[in-house]
C-alpha cells in the first residue's frame, strides 16, 4: 500500500493487537489516551505530545487498551526525500513542546506550506527522547488472552514487567481504565460468551476453558455482570452448531 500525496487524519486505534507494514512513511502524534506501538523491537507509548516515526517498509504492531485519538500523517517517500525530511524517520520517538503539538493538531493535508513548515520545525526541534516503557501491554496482554484458562496472578504479570505489584497495578489501571483483575474477568467473560454462541460445549467445559474455578463460579460472575445466568443468556443468543469442545 502506498500514498500519492500526504494524508493527515485523526484515528482511533482498536483494543486488539494489529500488525502493519506499508510503503510510505508515517508519523503518529498522540492527542488523547494512548497507543502502544512497537517498531523494530522497540516499544513506545504514543500518548499526548509524543511523536513516533514509522519508516516505510518497517513492520509495526499496535494496541490501544482504551479510548484514544492519534493524529496520523501518511507521507510519500519521494515527497519526503524531495523536501529532505528523511531524518524524521531515522530517530526515536520524542515528546514535542506544546506549541508544536497545537500546530500539528491544526494541520491540513491541502495546506502544503503549513505542513512542510511544521515538519521542518519538528526536525529542528531538540525535543527529548521518550524511553521505552517497562509495562509493555503489546507483549503481555496477547499472552494472557491466548491462555485464559491459566490461573493468572497479578504478581506474575508484574514480575514479567520487572515492576513491583503495586506499581504495576497503578500503571495498568492508568493505561486500561481497569484494574488487572477486572480486565482479566472481562476478557474471560467475553471468551465465554463467544464459546456459548459458537459451540455446544457444556457450561462446565466453558467455565474451565475461560479460567473460572467451576461452573458455579462462572455462573456467579456472569450473573453479576449480565443479570442473566449463563444458561439463560445462551438460550437467548445461541445458534445451532455441531458439538465441539472449547480450546483451552
Secondary structure, DSSP 8 states (H G I E B T S, - for coil): ---SS-EEEEE---SS-EEE--SSEEEEEEEESEEEEEETTEEEEEEBTEEEEE-TT--EEEE-SS--EEEEEEE-HHHHHHTT-GGGGTS--EE--HHHHHHHHT--TT-HHHHHHHHHHHHH----B----S--HHHHHHHHHTTTTS---HHHHHHHTT--HHHHHHHHHHHHSS-HHHHHHHHHHHHHHHHHHH----HHHHHHHTT-SSHHHHHHHHHHHHSS-HHHHHHHH-----------
